[in-house]
Amino acid sequence: MAEWAFWGCLPFLVAAFITDIKSMRIPNWITVSGLLAGMLAQALMNGWDGLLKAGVGAAAGFAVLLIMHLIGAVGAGDVKLFAGIGAWTGMLFTLQVVMYSVLFGALIGWLIVLKRRETGRRTRRIFNTISGFILLKSSFLLRNKDSELLRFPFMLAVVPGTICAYLYF
């Protein structure tokens, strides 16, 4: 990943962070403009190879976050935002951002659970869901009810995840 690509992507991440913290939403004007700007910047800087790199990066970010969205872990705005991150920075950097963001998200989630003193109840629920899935082989058991989900702005995890990916890429 080129240095300019990270810095070009950063304003979109900052805007997404602000809106996600305020409203738990990332509007399309941020995600779509980030995706289009990343594709255009890569095409201008690196020609057809850059456009291909941007397309592959966008597809990778979108696909991985879409899976997370389908199981209820992230919102649709996060999915589209990661397509934009991929367009700017390429597939490898984007997958590293996903990995670090998931790790930070898990840490934030456990801190929230510990603060609310819900550790035992949530651990039992996870164990019961997994054992029910193994015994009954029903994917219906893996779907969470909306009231059971622990919700927080995923950008709280994406920002440190992006910084770690940048430092260790």
C-alpha positions in Angstrom: 0.0 0.0 0.0 1.3 3.4 -0.9 1.5 6.1 1.8 -0.7 8.4 -0.2 -3.5 5.8 -0.2 -3.7 5.6 3.5 -3.8 9.4 3.9 -6.4 9.7 1.1 -8.6 7.2 2.9 -8.2 8.9 6.3 -10.8 11.7 5.9 -13.5 9.2 5.0 -12.6 7.2 8.1 -12.8 10.4 10.3 -16.1 11.3 8.9 -17.5 7.8 9.4 -16.1 7.8 13.0 -17.9 11.1 13.8 -21.2 10.0 12.3 -21.1 6.5 13.8 -20.4 7.9 17.3 -23.2 10.4 17.0 -25.9 8.3 15.4 -24.7 4.6 15.1 -25.0 5.1 11.3 -22.5 5.7 8.5 -24.3 7.6 5.7 -24.1 6.7 2.0 -22.5 10.0 1.1 -19.4 9.0 3.1 -19.2 5.4 2.0 -20.1 5.9 -1.7 -17.8 8.9 -2.1 -15.0 7.0 -0.3 -15.4 4.1 -2.7 -15.5 6.2 -5.9 -12.7 8.5 -4.8 -10.5 5.5 -4.0 -11.2 3.9 -7.4 -10.5 7.2 -9.1 -7.3 7.9 -7.2 -5.9 4.4 -7.8 -6.8 4.7 -11.5 -5.1 8.1 -11.8 -2.0 7.1 -9.8 -1.5 3.6 -11.2 -3.6 3.3 -14.4 -5.5 0.1 -15.1 -3.4 -1.9 -12.5 -4.5 0.6 -9.9 -8.1 0.3 -10.9 -7.9 -3.5 -10.7 -6.2 -3.3 -7.3 -8.9 -0.9 -6.1 -11.7 -3.2 -7.4 -10.2 -6.3 -5.7 -9.6 -4.4 -2.5 -13.2 -3.1 -2.5 -14.6 -6.5 -3.2 -12.5 -8.1 -0.4 -13.6 -5.5 2.2 -17.2 -5.7 1.1 -17.3 -9.5 1.1 -15.8 -10.0 4.5 -17.9 -7.3 6.2 -21.0 -8.6 4.4 -20.6 -12.0 6.1 -20.3 -10.2 9.4 -23.4 -8.1 8.6 -25.4 -11.2 7.8 -24.7 -12.7 11.2 -25.6 -9.4 12.9 -22.1 -8.3 13.9 -21.9 -5.0 12.0 -24.2 -2.6 10.2 -24.6 -2.0 6.4 -22.7 1.3 6.6 -19.6 -0.6 7.9 -19.9 -3.0 5.0 -19.9 -0.2 2.4 -17.2 1.7 4.3 -14.8 -1.3 4.1 -15.4 -1.4 0.3 -14.1 2.2 0.3 -11.2 1.3 2.5 -10.4 -1.5 0.1 -10.6 0.7 -2.9 -8.1 3.1 -1.4 -5.6 0.7 0.2 -6.0 -2.7 -1.6 -6.9 -6.1 -0.5 -4.1 -7.0 1.9 -4.2 -3.8 4.0 -8.0 -4.0 4.1 -8.0 -7.6 5.4 -5.5 -6.6 8.1 -7.8 -3.7 9.1 -10.6 -6.2 9.3 -8.6 -8.5 11.5 -7.4 -5.8 13.9 -10.9 -4.2 14.0 -12.4 -7.5 15.0 -9.8 -8.0 17.7 -10.4 -4.5 19.1 -14.2 -5.0 18.7 -14.0 -8.2 20.8 -11.9 -6.3 23.5 -14.4 -3.4 23.6 -17.3 -5.9 23.7 -15.8 -7.7 26.7 -15.1 -4.5 28.5 -18.7 -3.4 28.1 -19.9 -6.9 29.3 -17.6 -6.7 32.3 -18.7 -3.1 33.1 -22.4 -4.2 33.0 -21.6 -7.3 35.0 -23.2 -9.6 32.4 -20.3 -12.0 31.9 -21.9 -15.1 33.4 -25.2 -14.7 31.6 -23.6 -13.9 28.2 -21.1 -16.8 28.5 -23.9 -19.2 29.3 -25.9 -18.0 26.3 -22.9 -18.4 24.0 -22.2 -21.9 25.4 -25.9 -22.9 25.1 -26.1 -21.6 21.5 -22.9 -23.4 20.4 -23.8 -26.7 22.1 -27.4 -26.5 20.7 -26.0 -26.0 17.2 -23.6 -28.9 17.6 -26.2 -31.2 18.9 -29.2 -30.2 16.8 -27.3 -29.1 13.7 -29.6 -26.2 13.2 -28.2 -22.9 11.9 -31.4 -21.2 13.3 -29.8 -21.4 16.7 -26.9 -19.2 15.6 -29.1 -16.3 14.7 -29.2 -13.7 17.4 -32.3 -11.9 18.5 -31.9 -8.2 18.2 -32.4 -7.7 21.9 -29.5 -10.1 22.7 -26.9 -8.2 20.6 -24.3 -6.1 22.3 -24.4 -2.8 20.3 -21.6 -0.2 20.1 -20.3 1.9 17.2 -17.9 -0.4 15.3 -15.8 2.6 14.3 -14.5 2.5 17.9 -12.8 -0.6 16.8 -12.0 0.3 13.2 -10.0 3.4 14.0 -7.5 1.6 16.3 -7.6 -1.4 13.9 -6.6 0.9 11.0 -3.8 2.5 13.0 -2.4 -1.0 13.9 -2.6 -2.1 10.3 -0.8 1.0 9.2 1.9 0.6 11.8 2.5 -3.1 11.2 1.9 -3.3 7.4 
